[in-house]
Amino acid sequence: MKRKVRVVLYGVGVIGSMVAKFLLEKEGVEIVGAIDVAKDKVGKDLGDVMGLGKRLGVTISDDVDAVLSNTKPDIAVHTTTSFMEKVYPQIAEIVKHGVNVVSTCEELSYPYLSSPKLAQKLDTLAKKHDATVLGTGINPGFLMDTLVIALTAPCQKIDQIRVVRVMNAATRRIPFQKKIGAGLSVAEFKQKMQNKEISGHVGLEQSIAMIADALA
């Protein structure tokens, strides 16, 4: 019998919980640990926090080193925030344990654009500890970059690329709605964007840079 892929969740919010539910349906995958800093989650069973109606025997902890040292995972699924500066120390801590990382951090999808120095540091650290780091998701990570790159691959000449994504934010999770400024007036939106209280769509620049690099 093949050994199951051992996974630790780093971040058990809305996205982390959705990923966890998907992983529980996959054969050959085992969730062996969960990390989160939210006080209302630490010490609780992962199944209870996810609202599964059953316990999974995985206790959520805020002690990263202890979880990684005790569980010896193959992969850490990282789902905390969108910005490279904030995730760097989190991912660096994982990589130092020689654990591979898959992250939903939008800026990590092409970190050389917004955080070249941190990207280089993380690349060096990952190589030192024989670990890989992948920033990916539906967007960025697939719809507006990887799919475009794949579709243009057989083309000898490209005159124009136009990618449009339209979605109804009203059906999305509340944190996402707040992040893009849903419900604000135009004046409030502009002010909050200027003060960096909201981010709008994070990852668009990374998608463009990724496409440009692939076509160069």
DOBADREN-986487 format. One line per 5 residues: number of its first residue (from 1); their letters; for each residue z, y, x of N, C-alpha, C. Coordinates in nm, 3 decimals. Layout:
N
NUM	A	Z/Y/X/Z/Y/X/Z/Y/X; ...
REM end
This chain:
216
1	MKRKV	0.000/-0.119/0.084/0.000/0.000/0.000/0.000/0.126/0.088; -0.088/0.220/0.055/-0.096/0.344/0.131/0.027/0.431/0.106; 0.070/0.498/0.212/0.183/0.589/0.199/0.141/0.712/0.119; 0.228/0.757/0.030/0.197/0.875/-0.050/0.206/1.002/0.035; 0.127/1.101/-0.002/0.132/1.232/0.064/0.259/1.302/0.016
6	RVVLY	0.343/1.340/0.110/0.471/1.402/0.077/0.454/1.554/0.069; 0.493/1.612/-0.043/0.471/1.754/-0.069/0.603/1.826/-0.096; 0.617/1.943/-0.036/0.729/2.033/-0.067/0.672/2.157/-0.134; 0.733/2.201/-0.241/0.692/2.323/-0.308/0.771/2.440/-0.250; 0.702/2.545/-0.210/0.768/2.667/-0.164/0.733/2.775/-0.266
11	GVGVI	0.823/2.796/-0.362/0.798/2.887/-0.473/0.782/2.806/-0.600; 0.876/2.825/-0.693/0.872/2.749/-0.818/0.868/2.847/-0.936; 0.776/2.943/-0.925/0.754/3.037/-1.035/0.650/2.980/-1.130; 0.578/3.068/-1.196/0.476/3.023/-1.293/0.367/2.941/-1.224; 0.311/2.995/-1.116/0.203/2.926/-1.046/0.254/2.799/-0.980
16	GSMVA	0.367/2.809/-0.912/0.423/2.692/-0.845/0.452/2.579/-0.942; 0.500/2.612/-1.060/0.529/2.511/-1.162/0.402/2.447/-1.215; 0.297/2.529/-1.231/0.168/2.475/-1.278/0.110/2.378/-1.176; 0.120/2.417/-1.049/0.071/2.329/-0.942/0.152/2.200/-0.940; 0.283/2.212/-0.956/0.371/2.095/-0.954/0.337/1.998/-1.067
21	KFLLE	0.310/2.051/-1.186/0.274/1.964/-1.299/0.145/1.888/-1.270; 0.051/1.957/-1.205/-0.074/1.890/-1.170/-0.050/1.781/-1.065; 0.033/1.812/-0.966/0.061/1.715/-0.861/0.130/1.590/-0.916; 0.214/1.609/-1.016/0.285/1.495/-1.076/0.188/1.399/-1.146; 0.070/1.448/-1.180/-0.030/1.363/-1.246/-0.120/1.291/-1.146
26	KEGVE	-0.110/1.328/-1.019/-0.196/1.271/-0.917/-0.133/1.147/-0.854; -0.211/1.043/-0.842/-0.164/0.924/-0.771/-0.170/0.950/-0.620; -0.078/0.894/-0.549/-0.080/0.909/-0.405/-0.011/1.035/-0.356; 0.053/1.110/-0.448/0.123/1.233/-0.411/0.267/1.223/-0.458; 0.359/1.268/-0.375/0.500/1.265/-0.409/0.567/1.399/-0.374
31	IVGAI	0.627/1.463/-0.473/0.700/1.588/-0.449/0.839/1.551/-0.398; 0.866/1.588/-0.274/0.992/1.545/-0.211/1.091/1.659/-0.193; 1.049/1.782/-0.218/1.140/1.894/-0.201/1.087/2.019/-0.270; 1.176/2.114/-0.296/1.138/2.239/-0.361/1.224/2.353/-0.307; 1.159/2.466/-0.279/1.226/2.582/-0.221/1.201/2.704/-0.309
36	DVAKD	1.307/2.780/-0.334/1.294/2.905/-0.407/1.419/2.989/-0.378; 1.403/3.122/-0.386/1.517/3.209/-0.355/1.586/3.260/-0.481; 1.527/3.234/-0.598/1.584/3.282/-0.724/1.717/3.213/-0.751; 1.822/3.290/-0.771/1.956/3.235/-0.789/1.966/3.147/-0.914; 1.885/3.178/-1.015/1.893/3.099/-1.138/1.821/2.965/-1.126
41	KVGKD	1.758/2.940/-1.011/1.688/2.814/-0.989/1.753/2.727/-0.882; 1.812/2.793/-0.783/1.873/2.719/-0.672/1.985/2.628/-0.722; 1.979/2.503/-0.678/2.080/2.405/-0.716/2.045/2.326/-0.840; 1.936/2.363/-0.906/1.896/2.292/-1.027/1.787/2.190/-0.997; 1.773/2.093/-1.085/1.668/1.992/-1.068/1.533/2.054/-1.102
46	LGDVM	1.433/2.019/-1.025/1.299/2.073/-1.043/1.246/2.047/-1.184; 1.271/1.930/-1.236/1.224/1.895/-1.369/1.285/1.984/-1.476; 1.412/2.020/-1.460/1.479/2.108/-1.556/1.420/2.249/-1.550; 1.396/2.298/-1.430/1.341/2.433/-1.414/1.199/2.441/-1.469; 1.124/2.334/-1.454/0.986/2.331/-1.503/0.979/2.305/-1.653
51	GLGKR	1.092/2.271/-1.714/1.093/2.244/-1.857/1.024/2.114/-1.895; 1.036/2.013/-1.810/0.969/1.885/-1.836/1.045/1.798/-1.935; 1.172/1.830/-1.955/1.252/1.745/-2.043/1.305/1.622/-1.974; 1.288/1.616/-1.844/1.340/1.505/-1.765/1.365/1.553/-1.623; 1.454/1.487/-1.554/1.484/1.523/-1.417/1.395/1.447/-1.320
56	LGVTI	1.362/1.513/-1.209/1.275/1.451/-1.109/1.351/1.406/-0.985; 1.480/1.439/-0.979/1.558/1.400/-0.862/1.531/1.487/-0.741; 1.471/1.604/-0.765/1.443/1.701/-0.657/1.521/1.828/-0.687; 1.616/1.860/-0.601/1.700/1.979/-0.621/1.640/2.098/-0.548; 1.624/2.209/-0.620/1.568/2.330/-0.561/1.670/2.393/-0.467
61	SDDVD	1.623/2.431/-0.348/1.712/2.487/-0.245/1.653/2.616/-0.189; 1.740/2.702/-0.137/1.693/2.823/-0.069/1.702/2.809/0.083; 1.735/2.690/0.130/1.747/2.662/0.273/1.619/2.594/0.321; 1.527/2.674/0.372/1.396/2.622/0.412/1.407/2.517/0.521; 1.481/2.548/0.626/1.494/2.455/0.739/1.551/2.321/0.696
66	AVLSN	1.653/2.326/0.610/1.717/2.202/0.566/1.621/2.116/0.485; 1.547/2.179/0.395/1.453/2.104/0.311/1.345/2.039/0.395; 1.285/2.116/0.485/1.176/2.063/0.567/1.225/1.958/0.666; 1.344/1.978/0.720/1.399/1.882/0.816/1.436/1.750/0.748; 1.489/1.758/0.628/1.536/1.639/0.559/1.425/1.560/0.490
71	TKPDI	1.322/1.629/0.444/1.217/1.561/0.365/1.096/1.520/0.448; 1.074/1.585/0.562/0.960/1.553/0.649/0.828/1.549/0.569; 0.791/1.659/0.506/0.670/1.658/0.424/0.542/1.663/0.507; 0.433/1.624/0.445/0.301/1.637/0.507/0.243/1.775/0.479; 0.272/1.824/0.358/0.215/1.951/0.313/0.320/2.033/0.240
76	AVHTT	0.313/2.164/0.259/0.393/2.257/0.179/0.297/2.338/0.093; 0.317/2.336/-0.036/0.236/2.416/-0.128/0.311/2.547/-0.149; 0.255/2.655/-0.097/0.322/2.784/-0.092/0.268/2.878/-0.199; 0.355/2.923/-0.291/0.311/3.007/-0.402/0.416/3.116/-0.428; 0.416/3.219/-0.343/0.519/3.323/-0.359/0.463/3.461/-0.389
81	TSFME	0.374/3.512/-0.305/0.325/3.648/-0.325/0.183/3.662/-0.272; 0.125/3.781/-0.291/-0.017/3.801/-0.262/-0.046/3.860/-0.125; 0.056/3.908/-0.057/0.033/3.989/0.062/0.075/3.921/0.192; -0.012/3.935/0.291/0.004/3.867/0.419/0.134/3.906/0.490; 0.167/4.032/0.491/0.288/4.077/0.560/0.414/4.012/0.504
86	KVYPQ	0.415/3.988/0.374/0.532/3.928/0.311/0.538/3.777/0.330; 0.420/3.712/0.335/0.421/3.565/0.345/0.427/3.517/0.489; 0.392/3.604/0.584/0.388/3.558/0.724/0.516/3.490/0.768; 0.634/3.552/0.752/0.757/3.484/0.798/0.784/3.354/0.725; 0.745/3.346/0.598/0.765/3.224/0.521/0.678/3.111/0.574
91	IAEIV	0.550/3.142/0.595/0.457/3.040/0.642/0.485/3.002/0.787; 0.522/3.101/0.867/0.555/3.073/1.007/0.671/2.975/1.015; 0.768/2.991/0.926/0.884/2.902/0.926/0.843/2.760/0.891; 0.749/2.746/0.800/0.700/2.613/0.763/0.624/2.549/0.879; 0.534/2.627/0.937/0.447/2.578/1.045/0.528/2.532/1.165
96	KHGVN	0.641/2.598/1.192/0.724/2.560/1.306/0.779/2.418/1.292; 0.777/2.366/1.170/0.819/2.228/1.147/0.700/2.131/1.157; 0.583/2.183/1.194/0.465/2.099/1.204/0.410/2.056/1.070; 0.439/2.134/0.966/0.395/2.101/0.830/0.271/2.182/0.793; 0.172/2.117/0.737/0.051/2.184/0.691/0.082/2.268/0.567
101	VVSTC	0.010/2.380/0.552/0.037/2.472/0.442/-0.088/2.499/0.360; -0.073/2.492/0.228/-0.177/2.540/0.136/-0.111/2.649/0.053; -0.166/2.770/0.061/-0.102/2.885/-0.002/-0.194/2.955/-0.101; -0.135/3.011/-0.206/-0.211/3.088/-0.304/-0.213/3.237/-0.269; -0.158/3.274/-0.155/-0.157/3.414/-0.113/-0.301/3.464/-0.100
106	EELSY	-0.339/3.565/-0.180/-0.476/3.612/-0.183/-0.524/3.664/-0.047; -0.442/3.743/0.020/-0.484/3.799/0.148/-0.497/3.694/0.257; -0.434/3.579/0.238/-0.442/3.471/0.336/-0.576/3.398/0.329; -0.653/3.422/0.223/-0.782/3.355/0.211/-0.879/3.400/0.320; -0.863/3.524/0.365/-0.939/3.577/0.480/-0.851/3.682/0.548
111	PYLSS	-0.747/3.638/0.618/-0.645/3.728/0.671/-0.690/3.820/0.783; -0.805/3.788/0.844/-0.853/3.866/0.958/-0.893/4.007/0.918; -0.913/4.030/0.788/-0.956/4.161/0.741/-0.839/4.260/0.733; -0.737/4.226/0.658/-0.627/4.319/0.635/-0.513/4.306/0.735; -0.499/4.189/0.796/-0.388/4.165/0.889/-0.435/4.086/1.011
116	PKLAQ	-0.524/4.143/1.092/-0.579/4.068/1.205/-0.476/4.021/1.307; -0.376/4.105/1.333/-0.274/4.067/1.433/-0.187/3.953/1.381; -0.147/3.961/1.255/-0.066/3.854/1.197/-0.148/3.726/1.186; -0.276/3.741/1.154/-0.364/3.624/1.144/-0.374/3.552/1.278; -0.387/3.630/1.385/-0.396/3.572/1.518/-0.265/3.504/1.558
121	KLDTL	-0.152/3.568/1.525/-0.021/3.510/1.556/-0.002/3.378/1.481; -0.041/3.377/1.354/-0.025/3.256/1.274/-0.117/3.146/1.323; -0.238/3.183/1.363/-0.333/3.084/1.416/-0.279/3.021/1.544; -0.225/3.104/1.631/-0.167/3.055/1.757/-0.048/2.964/1.730; 0.037/3.005/1.636/0.156/2.926/1.603/0.119/2.791/1.542
126	AKKHD	0.018/2.793/1.453/-0.025/2.669/1.389/-0.082/2.570/1.491; -0.159/2.620/1.584/-0.216/2.534/1.687/-0.106/2.477/1.777; -0.007/2.560/1.806/0.104/2.515/1.890/0.179/2.400/1.826; 0.196/2.404/1.694/0.273/2.302/1.624/0.186/2.200/1.552; 0.056/2.202/1.583/-0.038/2.104/1.528/-0.035/2.103/1.375
131	ATVLG	-0.044/2.220/1.317/-0.043/2.234/1.171/-0.163/2.317/1.126; -0.199/2.303/1.000/-0.309/2.381/0.944/-0.256/2.473/0.834; -0.323/2.587/0.817/-0.285/2.684/0.714/-0.410/2.722/0.635; -0.404/2.702/0.504/-0.518/2.734/0.418/-0.474/2.826/0.304; -0.540/2.941/0.294/-0.518/3.030/0.181/-0.632/3.012/0.083
136	TGINP	-0.600/2.972/-0.039/-0.708/2.943/-0.133/-0.659/2.955/-0.277; -0.749/2.943/-0.370/-0.718/2.952/-0.511/-0.848/2.960/-0.590; -0.838/2.993/-0.717/-0.960/3.007/-0.795/-1.033/3.135/-0.758; -0.954/3.242/-0.728/-1.015/3.370/-0.692/-0.909/3.460/-0.628; -0.919/3.485/-0.496/-1.020/3.434/-0.405/-0.998/3.287/-0.370
141	GFLMD	-1.099/3.229/-0.310/-1.091/3.089/-0.271/-1.201/3.004/-0.328; -1.260/3.048/-0.441/-1.368/2.968/-0.499/-1.473/3.052/-0.572; -1.436/3.111/-0.686/-1.535/3.173/-0.774/-1.619/3.282/-0.709; -1.551/3.376/-0.643/-1.622/3.494/-0.593/-1.650/3.489/-0.443; -1.636/3.373/-0.381/-1.665/3.363/-0.239/-1.720/3.226/-0.199
146	TLVIA	-1.638/3.122/-0.209/-1.683/2.988/-0.168/-1.805/2.942/-0.249; -1.801/2.964/-0.380/-1.913/2.925/-0.465/-2.038/3.004/-0.428; -2.022/3.132/-0.403/-2.135/3.216/-0.363/-2.195/3.168/-0.231; -2.108/3.138/-0.136/-2.154/3.090/-0.005/-2.232/2.959/-0.020; -2.180/2.870/-0.105/-2.248/2.742/-0.126/-2.384/2.760/-0.193
151	LTAPC	-2.392/2.850/-0.290/-2.517/2.871/-0.364/-2.623/2.942/-0.280; -2.580/3.023/-0.185/-2.676/3.093/-0.100/-2.714/3.014/0.025; -2.646/2.903/0.048/-2.669/2.824/0.170/-2.815/2.784/0.191; -2.889/2.741/0.087/-3.027/2.699/0.109/-3.128/2.814/0.115; -3.081/2.937/0.096/-3.173/3.052/0.090/-3.213/3.099/0.231
156	QKIDQ	-3.342/3.125/0.248/-3.392/3.178/0.374/-3.375/3.329/0.382; -3.383/3.394/0.265/-3.370/3.539/0.259/-3.289/3.578/0.135; -3.196/3.670/0.153/-3.113/3.716/0.041/-3.123/3.868/0.033; -3.174/3.918/-0.079/-3.189/4.063/-0.098/-3.065/4.125/-0.162; -3.000/4.049/-0.247/-2.885/4.104/-0.317/-2.794/3.992/-0.368
161	IRVVR	-2.666/4.017/-0.365/-2.570/3.925/-0.424/-2.487/4.002/-0.526; -2.478/3.951/-0.645/-2.400/4.017/-0.750/-2.309/3.913/-0.814; -2.180/3.938/-0.806/-2.082/3.846/-0.863/-1.998/3.923/-0.965; -1.987/3.870/-1.085/-1.909/3.935/-1.190/-1.812/3.834/-1.249; -1.685/3.874/-1.257/-1.585/3.789/-1.321/-1.516/3.870/-1.430
166	VMNAA	-1.517/3.820/-1.550/-1.453/3.887/-1.663/-1.349/3.793/-1.723; -1.229/3.843/-1.743/-1.127/3.759/-1.804/-1.038/3.843/-1.894; -0.973/3.780/-1.987/-0.884/3.846/-2.081/-0.742/3.836/-2.028; -0.691/3.947/-1.975/-0.557/3.947/-1.915/-0.448/3.925/-2.019; -0.480/3.948/-2.147/-0.380/3.931/-2.253/-0.335/3.787/-2.266
171	TRRIP	-0.417/3.695/-2.219/-0.383/3.553/-2.230/-0.317/3.500/-2.102; -0.303/3.586/-2.002/-0.246/3.544/-1.875/-0.096/3.564/-1.874; -0.031/3.514/-1.769/0.114/3.523/-1.756/0.158/3.669/-1.741; 0.281/3.699/-1.784/0.333/3.835/-1.782/0.335/3.896/-1.642; 0.379/3.823/-1.537/0.377/3.883/-1.403/0.238/3.929/-1.361
176	FQKKI	0.135/3.854/-1.402/-0.002/3.893/-1.369/-0.040/4.020/-1.444; -0.003/4.029/-1.571/-0.034/4.148/-1.649/0.030/4.272/-1.588; 0.155/4.257/-1.543/0.223/4.370/-1.481/0.157/4.409/-1.350; 0.112/4.307/-1.274/0.053/4.332/-1.144/-0.076/4.414/-1.153; -0.153/4.393/-1.259/-0.280/4.465/-1.273/-0.266/4.590/-1.360
181	GAGLS	-0.145/4.616/-1.412/-0.123/4.739/-1.486/-0.163/4.735/-1.632; -0.165/4.618/-1.691/-0.202/4.605/-1.832/-0.104/4.684/-1.919; -0.155/4.758/-2.018/-0.071/4.833/-2.109/-0.042/4.976/-2.066; -0.082/5.013/-1.945/-0.057/5.148/-1.896/-0.168/5.243/-1.940; -0.134/5.371/-1.947/-0.238/5.472/-1.971/-0.316/5.489/-1.842
186	VAEFK	-0.431/5.555/-1.848/-0.512/5.576/-1.728/-0.434/5.654/-1.623; -0.361/5.756/-1.669/-0.283/5.838/-1.576/-0.172/5.757/-1.510; -0.103/5.674/-1.591/0.004/5.589/-1.537/-0.052/5.489/-1.438; -0.168/5.432/-1.471/-0.232/5.333/-1.385/-0.265/5.394/-1.248; -0.328/5.512/-1.250/-0.366/5.578/-1.125/-0.244/5.612/-1.040
191	QKMQN	-0.138/5.658/-1.106/-0.017/5.694/-1.035/0.048/5.573/-0.970; 0.058/5.462/-1.046/0.120/5.341/-0.993/0.035/5.278/-0.883; -0.096/5.289/-0.894/-0.183/5.239/-0.788/-0.163/5.321/-0.661; -0.152/5.452/-0.677/-0.132/5.540/-0.562/0.001/5.513/-0.494; 0.103/5.486/-0.574/0.237/5.459/-0.519/0.255/5.313/-0.479
196	KEISG	0.149/5.234/-0.499/0.150/5.091/-0.467/0.256/5.014/-0.545; 0.281/5.061/-0.668/0.373/4.990/-0.757/0.302/4.873/-0.824; 0.171/4.884/-0.839/0.088/4.774/-0.888/-0.026/4.755/-0.790; -0.089/4.641/-0.793/-0.187/4.608/-0.690/-0.329/4.595/-0.741; -0.348/4.584/-0.873/-0.483/4.556/-0.920/-0.525/4.418/-0.875
201	HVGLE	-0.654/4.399/-0.851/-0.704/4.268/-0.808/-0.693/4.253/-0.657; -0.598/4.173/-0.614/-0.581/4.147/-0.470/-0.675/4.034/-0.431; -0.747/4.052/-0.322/-0.834/3.946/-0.273/-0.982/3.977/-0.279; -1.020/4.084/-0.349/-1.162/4.117/-0.360/-1.221/4.149/-0.224; -1.151/4.229/-0.144/-1.199/4.262/-0.010/-1.212/4.138/0.076
206	QSIAM	-1.117/4.046/0.060/-1.122/3.922/0.138/-1.244/3.838/0.100; -1.274/3.834/-0.030/-1.391/3.758/-0.076/-1.519/3.816/-0.018; -1.531/3.948/-0.019/-1.650/4.014/0.034/-1.664/3.986/0.183; -1.554/3.997/0.256/-1.557/3.973/0.400/-1.594/3.829/0.432; -1.542/3.736/0.350/-1.572/3.595/0.371/-1.721/3.567/0.353
211	IADAL	-1.779/3.626/0.249/-1.923/3.609/0.224/-2.004/3.669/0.336; -1.968/3.791/0.379/-2.040/3.858/0.484/-2.037/3.777/0.613; -1.922/3.721/0.645/-1.906/3.641/0.766/-1.994/3.516/0.759; -1.998/3.453/0.641/-2.078/3.331/0.625/-2.228/3.359/0.636; -2.270/3.478/0.594/-2.412/3.511/0.595/-2.457/3.570/0.728
216	A	-2.362/3.608/0.812/-2.397/3.674/0.939/-2.473/3.580/1.031
REM end
